Amino acid sequence: MLAGKQVLLIIGGGIAAYKTLDLIRRLRERGAGVRAVMTAAAQEFITPLSVGALTADHVFTDLFDRQAEQDVGHIRLSREADLLLVAPATADLMAKLAAGLAGDLASAVLLATDKPVLMAPAMNPRMWAHPATRRNHALLQADGVAFVGPSRGEMAERGEAGLGRMAEPLEIVAAVEAAFAAGPLAGRHVLVTSGPTHEPIDPVRYIANRSSGAQGTAIAAALRDLGARVTFVTGPATVPPPAGVTVVAVETAHEMLAAVQAALPADAAVMAAAVADWRVANPGGQKMKKDGSGRAPALEFAENPDILATVSKGPQRPRLVVGFAAETEKVVEHATAKRLRKGCDWIVANDVSPATGIMGGVENAVTIISEAGAEAWPRLAKDEVARRLAAKIAGALK
């Protein structure tokens, strides 16, 4: 898939820069040509000599390189590439592109390009969670920049862990391949929600459901395979997210709503998450203890935001909104009523009563509810349900 493709790799300054050496090798194994631009900070972690040995090309570092700029080198670099890949994409590089700054070679190349841009963020979890970075991330997505990662895990700093690790080289390669995939959803942005939400009772307990996130994950992968740029907002699922999509990990319904709104606009939204309808109104700040009376604590519940209705009726409504209805009885009747109530275009209804084994299982039997009526599908593997649904979405957006 990458044979003959030219990738311009922009290496930002972060400890994750060492992974780009393996990334270059993986890209070239698959037939891609790789040129590299290194920021000054990147050169504090790895050297142009090692990068150049792997790319078999000159490594570009200076905006004011007299020889390279004789033919406006930063413009030429941006135009001769088929894709610009930023790895690691630091908070600084993201901020520069979001603001339209061009004070060094890396930012000038990014601003001068008319080619797709893929970023692999890497930074401390607090930096990733900072409101400024979240704004820049949302703005770049709205401008058409694609993202892979970050992932959750241990940081280079002792004792630090969370969401901020750069995606692994093979994950980034998969995202590059997806960017080049010619499919019916090429150029489309699709938002997918998946997994359960966890609503805290106290610091150690929460309300959840049996959703594994497997169906939503399969849908995101199927849409990616058809060429879509996918933003994948996932609760604490038991299955890993697919490679080649932008992953936003959340815990609660309120966090999921905020992530969904930040990801808009989109051409389509597939709301497959099993969002908790209720949350504890006032979660305990400390672990609740038994008092010996034999009485359970009284919990006051509050209704969670209706994410599907908010998207379906909001000012940035996607052209196609697909909801899900997990029912234990009167599946078609309840799902039909839900579609009208929520204002979405389709409802994917399934029977999750215990006897079916569907909730948390590997198969699904769905009925697509739309204005045209009910379309029942046979019981299928969740991957096959995802492929059929992705194809149906592609047809609707054609």
Buried (B, 14 or more C-beta within 10 A) or exposed (E): EBEEBBBBBBBBBBBBBEBBBBBBEBBBEEEBBBBBBBBEBBBEBBEBEBBBEBBEEEBBBBBEBEEBBEEEBBBBBBBEBBBBBBBBBBBBBBBBBBEEBBEBBBBBBBBBBEBBBBBBBBBBBEBBEBEEBBEBBBBBBBEEBBBBBBBEEEBEEEEEEBBBBBBBBEBBBBBBBBBBBEBBBBEBBBBBBBBBBBBBBBEEBBBBBBBBBBBBBBBBBBBBBBBBBBBBBBBBBEBEBBBBBBBBBBBBBBBBBBBBBBBBBBBBBBBBBBBBBEBBEEBBEEEBEEEEEEEEEEBEEEEBBBBBBBBBEBEEBBEBBBBBBBBEEEBBEBBBBBBEEBBBBBBBBBBBBEEBEBBEBEBBBBBBBBEEEBEEBEEBEBBBBBBBBBBBBBEBBE
